[in-house]
């Protein structure tokens, strides 16, 4: 599931939710050290289940990872760099 959020005035907004893999999957796989695309392929193509992959249940990360959006506002001077919903 790919979910995009925005936060304004301590309120969390869901901008978009898609039941698909995205460009974020490789990042999450690297951060968690879990080969998510490989596991998804085995579930879809080979009929395995999530319970066949104990690493998915036992994952306990000692850190938090954040993917930050980087906008090139210097290339668009007429655009307000303050974003919001």
C-alpha positions in Angstrom: 0.0 0.0 0.0 1.4 3.4 -1.0 0.0 6.2 1.2 0.8 9.9 0.9 0.2 12.2 3.9 0.3 15.9 4.6 0.3 17.5 8.1 -1.1 20.9 8.8 -1.9 22.4 12.2 -1.3 19.0 13.9 -3.9 17.4 11.6 -2.9 14.5 9.4 -4.4 14.4 5.9 -4.3 11.4 3.6 -3.6 12.8 0.1 -3.6 9.5 -1.8 -3.7 5.7 -1.1 -2.9 3.2 -3.8 -2.8 -0.6 -3.5 0.4 -0.9 -5.6 4.2 -0.9 -5.2 5.9 2.4 -5.7 9.4 3.9 -6.0 9.4 3.8 -2.2 9.5 0.0 -2.0 13.3 -0.1 -2.7 13.8 2.5 0.1 11.7 0.5 2.6 13.5 -2.7 1.6 16.9 -1.1 2.2 15.9 0.5 5.5 14.3 -2.7 6.9 16.7 -5.2 5.1 13.7 -7.1 4.0 13.4 -7.9 0.2 9.8 -6.8 -0.2 9.6 -7.1 -4.0 11.0 -10.6 -3.8 8.5 -11.6 -1.1 5.6 -10.0 -2.9 6.6 -12.0 -6.1 6.6 -15.2 -4.1 3.2 -14.5 -2.6 1.6 -13.6 -5.9 3.3 -16.1 -8.3 4.1 -19.0 -6.0 1.1 -19.0 -3.7 3.1 -18.4 -0.5 1.5 -16.6 2.4 2.8 -13.9 4.7 3.2 -16.6 7.4 5.9 -18.2 5.2 8.0 -15.1 5.9 8.6 -14.8 9.7 10.8 -11.7 9.1 7.6 -9.8 8.2 6.1 -10.5 11.6 9.3 -10.3 13.7 10.6 -7.0 12.2 11.6 -4.7 15.1 13.6 -1.8 13.8 15.9 0.1 16.2 15.5 3.3 14.1 13.0 5.4 12.2 13.5 6.3 8.5 11.9 9.2 6.7 11.7 9.8 2.9 11.8 13.5 2.5 10.4 15.3 -0.6 12.7 17.8 -2.2 11.2 20.5 -4.3 13.2 22.7 -6.6 11.5 26.0 -5.7 14.6 27.9 -6.8 13.7 26.8 -10.4 10.1 28.1 -10.0 10.4 31.5 -8.3 6.7 32.3 -8.8 5.6 29.3 -6.7 5.0 29.8 -3.0 7.3 27.4 -1.1 4.9 27.1 1.8 2.9 23.9 1.1 -0.4 22.8 2.6 -3.5 20.9 2.0 
